[in-house]
Amino acid sequence: MTPHQFFATGELIPWLTLLFYWLIKWNQAKPMAEAHNGPWVNLNRVLLIISMVLLYTHRFSGTWLGYELIPRCLAKALTGLAVTWAGVLFAIWARQTLAGNWSAQPTLKQDHELIISGPYKIVRHPIYTGILIAVLGTAIMTGQVKGFVALALTFFAFWHKSRFEEELMYREFGEQYKAYAERVKGLVPGIF
């Protein structure tokens, strides 16, 4: 097995770890009290599916999406893999911290708590931040334009979805959430 084949296979392991963890935790959430429904749900899902297709298909060779920005080398592969693992582990830490308050869509749970500890001290949406870091790592591993397009689409999907979550949080927690939002950035620590 060549180093390239090893890392091409190895880049799936962090993502499969995240998926496996999510499946284990899926039904351990509190019952829903209120959901924010709307057409945005499908938009976010479509953007995330397009991002994964961009990251994991090789059909873009010979197009501008397949243009290699970062040449193949061991340092690129190791850096990308380390960044992917860092993102996945950050997302898992955030999901564990959120516990029963988690949901797949913007929702208020029964007895919803405002979580501001652990990774929520760093950013307001650390699950999204972790996944964005993991996508960045995978984009580095691919080294192609398509990976960075996937990162941009994922960022937009999470930024858009987070706006609806914040609407629910402001309504539920008022001044407490406002103070938290003034202290802690949404997706990128200290920046955005």
C-alpha positions as CSV (number, residue, x, y, z in Angstrom):
1,M,0.0,0.0,0.0
2,T,1.4,3.4,-1.0
3,P,1.4,6.3,1.4
4,H,-1.3,8.0,-0.7
5,Q,-3.5,4.9,-0.6
6,F,-3.0,4.6,3.2
7,F,-4.1,8.2,3.8
8,A,-6.9,8.0,1.3
9,T,-8.3,5.1,3.4
10,G,-7.2,6.7,6.7
11,E,-9.1,10.0,6.1
12,L,-12.4,8.1,6.3
13,I,-11.7,6.8,9.8
14,P,-12.3,10.1,11.7
15,W,-15.5,10.7,9.8
16,L,-16.7,7.1,10.5
17,T,-15.8,7.7,14.1
18,L,-18.0,10.8,14.2
19,L,-20.8,9.0,12.4
20,F,-20.7,6.0,14.8
21,Y,-20.7,8.3,17.9
22,W,-23.7,10.3,16.5
23,L,-25.6,7.0,15.9
24,I,-24.9,5.9,19.5
25,K,-26.1,9.2,20.9
26,W,-29.0,9.9,18.5
27,N,-31.8,8.8,20.8
28,Q,-30.4,10.2,24.1
29,A,-31.9,13.7,23.7
30,K,-34.6,15.2,25.8
31,P,-38.1,15.4,24.3
32,M,-38.7,18.3,21.9
33,A,-40.7,21.3,23.2
34,E,-40.5,23.5,20.1
35,A,-38.8,23.3,16.7
36,H,-37.9,26.0,14.2
37,N,-39.2,24.5,10.9
38,G,-38.8,25.9,7.5
39,P,-37.4,25.4,4.0
40,W,-33.9,26.1,5.3
41,V,-33.7,22.6,6.7
42,N,-33.5,21.0,3.2
43,L,-31.1,23.7,2.0
44,N,-28.6,22.9,4.7
45,R,-28.9,19.2,4.1
46,V,-28.4,19.6,0.4
47,L,-25.4,21.9,0.9
48,L,-23.8,19.3,3.3
49,I,-24.5,16.4,0.9
50,I,-22.9,18.4,-1.9
51,S,-19.9,19.1,0.3
52,M,-19.4,15.4,1.1
53,V,-19.7,14.5,-2.6
54,L,-17.1,17.1,-3.4
55,L,-14.8,15.7,-0.8
56,Y,-15.2,12.0,-1.6
57,T,-15.6,11.6,-5.3
58,H,-12.9,11.6,-7.9
59,R,-15.1,12.6,-10.8
60,F,-13.8,16.2,-10.9
61,S,-10.3,15.3,-12.3
62,G,-9.6,17.5,-15.3
63,T,-12.0,20.3,-14.2
64,W,-11.3,23.4,-12.2
65,L,-12.7,21.6,-9.1
66,G,-9.9,19.0,-9.4
67,Y,-7.1,21.5,-9.7
68,E,-4.4,20.7,-7.2
69,L,-3.7,23.6,-4.9
70,I,-1.5,21.6,-2.5
71,P,0.8,19.0,-4.1
72,R,0.8,15.5,-2.8
73,C,3.3,14.9,0.0
74,L,3.5,13.2,3.3
75,A,3.5,16.5,5.3
76,K,0.2,17.5,3.6
77,A,-1.4,14.1,4.3
78,L,-0.2,14.1,8.0
79,T,-1.3,17.7,8.5
80,G,-4.7,17.1,7.0
81,L,-5.3,13.9,8.9
82,A,-4.3,15.6,12.2
83,V,-6.6,18.6,11.5
84,T,-9.5,16.2,10.6
85,W,-9.1,14.3,13.8
86,A,-8.9,17.5,15.8
87,G,-12.2,18.7,14.3
88,V,-13.9,15.4,14.9
89,L,-12.8,15.1,18.5
90,F,-13.9,18.8,19.1
91,A,-17.3,18.0,17.7
92,I,-17.6,14.9,19.8
93,W,-16.6,16.8,22.9
94,A,-19.3,19.4,22.1
95,R,-21.9,16.8,21.5
96,Q,-21.0,15.1,24.8
97,T,-21.2,18.5,26.7
98,L,-24.6,19.4,25.1
99,A,-26.0,16.0,26.2
100,G,-29.8,15.8,26.1
101,N,-30.1,19.3,24.8
102,W,-28.9,18.2,21.3
103,S,-31.1,17.9,18.3
104,A,-30.5,17.6,14.5
105,Q,-32.5,20.7,13.8
106,P,-32.9,24.0,15.6
107,T,-35.1,22.9,18.6
108,L,-35.9,23.8,22.2
109,K,-36.1,20.7,24.4
110,Q,-38.2,20.2,27.4
111,D,-36.3,21.7,30.3
112,H,-33.7,23.1,27.9
113,E,-30.5,24.3,29.5
114,L,-28.2,27.0,28.2
115,I,-24.8,25.2,28.0
116,I,-21.9,27.6,28.2
117,S,-19.2,25.2,29.6
118,G,-16.5,23.1,27.9
119,P,-16.2,23.9,24.2
120,Y,-19.2,26.3,24.5
121,K,-16.8,28.6,26.3
122,I,-14.8,28.8,23.1
123,V,-17.6,29.2,20.5
124,R,-21.4,29.1,20.6
125,H,-21.7,26.4,18.0
126,P,-18.8,24.0,18.7
127,I,-20.3,21.0,16.9
128,Y,-20.4,23.1,13.7
129,T,-16.9,24.4,14.4
130,G,-15.5,20.9,14.9
131,I,-17.1,19.7,11.7
132,L,-15.7,22.7,9.8
133,I,-12.2,22.0,11.2
134,A,-12.6,18.3,10.1
135,V,-13.7,19.4,6.6
136,L,-10.7,21.8,6.5
137,G,-8.5,18.8,7.3
138,T,-10.0,16.7,4.6
139,A,-9.7,19.6,2.1
140,I,-6.0,19.8,3.0
141,M,-5.7,16.0,2.4
142,T,-7.3,16.3,-1.0
143,G,-5.3,19.4,-1.8
144,Q,-7.8,20.2,-4.6
145,V,-10.1,23.2,-5.2
146,K,-13.1,20.9,-4.6
147,G,-12.2,20.5,-0.9
148,F,-12.1,24.2,-0.3
149,V,-15.4,24.7,-2.1
150,A,-16.8,22.0,0.2
151,L,-15.5,23.9,3.2
152,A,-17.2,27.1,2.0
153,L,-20.5,25.3,1.4
154,T,-20.3,23.7,4.8
155,F,-19.5,27.0,6.5
156,F,-22.5,28.7,4.8
157,A,-24.8,25.8,5.7
158,F,-23.8,26.0,9.4
159,W,-23.8,29.8,9.6
160,H,-27.3,29.8,8.1
161,K,-28.6,27.1,10.4
162,S,-27.1,28.7,13.5
163,R,-29.1,31.9,12.8
164,F,-32.3,29.9,13.4
165,E,-30.9,28.2,16.5
166,E,-29.9,31.6,17.9
167,E,-33.4,32.9,17.3
168,L,-34.7,30.2,19.6
169,M,-32.0,30.7,22.2
170,Y,-32.7,34.5,22.4
171,R,-36.4,33.9,22.8
172,E,-35.8,31.2,25.5
173,F,-32.9,32.7,27.5
174,G,-33.2,36.4,26.7
175,E,-30.6,38.6,28.4
176,Q,-28.6,35.6,29.6
177,Y,-28.1,34.5,26.0
178,K,-27.4,38.0,24.8
179,A,-24.6,38.3,27.4
180,Y,-23.2,35.0,26.3
181,A,-23.4,35.9,22.6
182,E,-21.5,39.2,23.3
183,R,-18.7,37.2,25.1
184,V,-18.4,34.2,22.8
185,K,-18.2,34.2,19.0
186,G,-20.5,31.9,17.0
187,L,-18.3,29.7,14.8
188,V,-14.7,31.0,14.7
189,P,-13.1,31.7,18.1
190,G,-12.4,35.5,18.6
191,I,-13.4,36.3,15.0
192,F,-16.9,35.3,13.9
